[in-house]
């Protein structure tokens, strides 16, 4: 039986107000997210015209919107533990006329169907999974990827003991400032990365994905401490 990967205490709980403001808050990151979504679409160009796609931590639906516009034959499952986020996601998908191609599930990755998806994505999600829970999280994702399918993850991924980390932290603080971070929150950022979030190094990420059963892992994107990986089943 697959291990339950529900976090005992989710790192972030989105209420209705936070969910509604989520996209506005992150609009300052549009140059990064637009490039990331472009590269994800590029990496998935060879997938079938009728692919089934699972978005873990679907949030407000940015990944579905990006892919659905480019691939009209794809169908989507979005799973998220926050009913407020799913409500915003549903409204956005309905406004785009996409709900007939989408199923939304309130819950976590193990609440999605197993072994049925050509693509699984978790974009800016994995670093919210506690370090000790990360192996089970990746394993649960592997169980939902068809043989020959792919997993795309983008996450805060950094060796916090490396010589380059202090300079990377400086750049990351500048990113957070553009998202409205206060001086106090910037001061607490190193502790947030070390203790509150499950930030791990690129090497550890590769090792965990390989241990979960993926046959190859390729890094395809980096924007300061956000790294994207494509793992093949």
Beta strands, then each sheet from edge to edge (+ up, - down):
strand 1: 52-56
strand 2: 75-80
strand 3: 102-106
strand 4: 117-123
strand 5: 145-156
strand 6: 216-223
strand 7: 226-232
sheet 1: 3+ 2+ 1+ 4+ 5+ 7- 6+
end
